[in-house]
Amino acid sequence: AQSVTQLGSHVSVSEGALVLLRCNYSSSVPPYLFWYVQYPNQGLQLLLKYTTGATLVKGINGFEAEFKKSETSFHLTKPSAHMSDAAEYFCAVRPYNYGQNFVFGPGTRLSVLP
Amino acid sequence: NAGVMQNPRHLVRRRGQEARLRCSPMKGHSHVYWYRQLPEEGLKFMVYLQKENIIDESGMPKERFSAEFPKEGPSILRIQQVVRGDSAAYFCASSPPAGFNYGYTFGSGTRLTVV
């Protein structure tokens, strides 16, 4: 069964500092990979996704993530944090098999300090 | 093109009552997924439906929970005889038929409180 781990349930960074949110998955076959962001009392919004091709993917709001097959990782980064980035971030995987559901990680809450 | 619409946004039920949560997928999306988010936890898959078919209900509790996606109208997640442990945010997502390599589009959720 697929599983997703996100190291650090809560990450705090200073405004302007680098944001690094970690995601590792367990799968014998690399799945499709996604990052979602959830602002308080809202639904989830897709930040970026990796399906095939270039392993460094860029998303909205200046975020990007790199798929590293050898490390089974898909860490999310942003060079300079903004106060508006404070939210919950979820990494998710979806197997190649069509119709399978997503498996979400437990989430990382990002706080941005002034 | 409206996104995924869920209603109500907030629902309060007394223990033992029934809760009905509605989800209208995005236009052109024929696949609907329901997820539950318990406080301080990530999203847990419940059920995956296509029109008039339940494709995968492996995440649904065996009792009191049911889901449908009729030919016409929204998808309904129904919880009978609610208990306090059912208090959670319930999110619906939809995708197009060939959406396996796309991310879902999520609704804003229904926050169920059982008192």
Contacts between the chains, C-beta under 8 A, distances in Angstrom:
chain1	res1	chain2	res2	distance
A	32	B	100	7.6
A	32	B	101	5.7
A	34	B	103	5.0
A	36	B	103	7.3
A	36	B	106	7.7
A	41	B	111	7.8
A	42	B	108	5.8
A	42	B	109	7.7
A	43	B	4	7.7
A	43	B	6	8.0
A	43	B	91	6.0
A	43	B	106	4.1
A	43	B	107	5.4
A	43	B	108	4.4
A	43	B	109	5.3
A	44	B	43	7.5
A	44	B	91	6.9
A	44	B	93	7.9
A	44	B	104	7.8
A	44	B	106	4.4
A	45	B	106	7.4
A	46	B	103	4.0
A	46	B	104	7.6
A	46	B	105	7.7
A	49	B	101	8.0
A	49	B	102	7.5
A	49	B	103	5.2
A	51	B	101	4.4
A	52	B	101	8.0
A	90	B	42	6.1
A	90	B	43	6.9
A	92	B	103	8.0
A	94	B	100	7.1
A	96	B	100	7.6
A	97	B	100	7.7
A	98	B	100	4.1
A	99	B	48	7.1
A	99	B	55	5.9
A	99	B	56	7.2
A	99	B	100	7.0
A	100	B	56	7.6
A	100	B	100	7.8
A	101	B	33	6.3
A	101	B	45	4.4
A	101	B	48	5.4
A	101	B	56	6.1
A	101	B	59	7.4
A	102	B	33	7.6
A	102	B	43	8.0
A	102	B	45	6.8
A	102	B	104	6.8
A	103	B	45	7.3
A	104	B	35	7.7
A	104	B	42	4.7
A	104	B	43	4.5
A	104	B	44	7.6
A	104	B	45	8.0
A	105	B	42	6.0
A	106	B	41	6.6
A	106	B	42	4.3
A	107	B	41	7.8
A	107	B	42	4.8
